[in-house]
Each structure stands twice: as structure tokens, then as C-alpha cells.
Amino acid sequence: MRKNLFKILALINKLILPRYSKRDITKLSKFDQALVAYRYWITINSLS
């Protein structure tokens, strides 16, 4: 159940949230850094 929830959240993140793969993470604003951390946390939990 938990893994399915994270897979759904990962899909929603992929569709809605912006991508930061081509940007330098150190130059992002604090809000954008928080979004990157949130996306990372969701991705890691959906894979494990």
C-alpha cells in the first residue's frame, strides 16, 4: 500500500512539478531546493 502511494505521488510530481535536471542545484532558491528534495524523497520511496 505504501509503495503504491509513493508511485502515485511520483507520477503526479512528474506531470505537475518543474524539472531541475539541467540546472545547477546550488544556484536555486530555497523553495526550489525544497522541491528538489521532495521529489528525491518521493522517488526513493517509490523505488524501494
C-alpha positions, 0 to 999 in steps of 0.5 A, a space after each residue: 500500500 505504501 509503495 503504491 502511494 509513493 508511485 502515485 505521488 511520483 507520477 503526479 510530481 512528474 506531470 505537475 512539478 518543474 524539472 531541475 535536471 539541467 540546472 545547477 542545484 546550488 544556484 536555486 532558491 530555497 523553495 526550489 531546493 525544497 522541491 528538489 528534495 521532495 521529489 528525491 524523497 518521493 522517488 526513493 520511496 517509490 523505488 524501494 
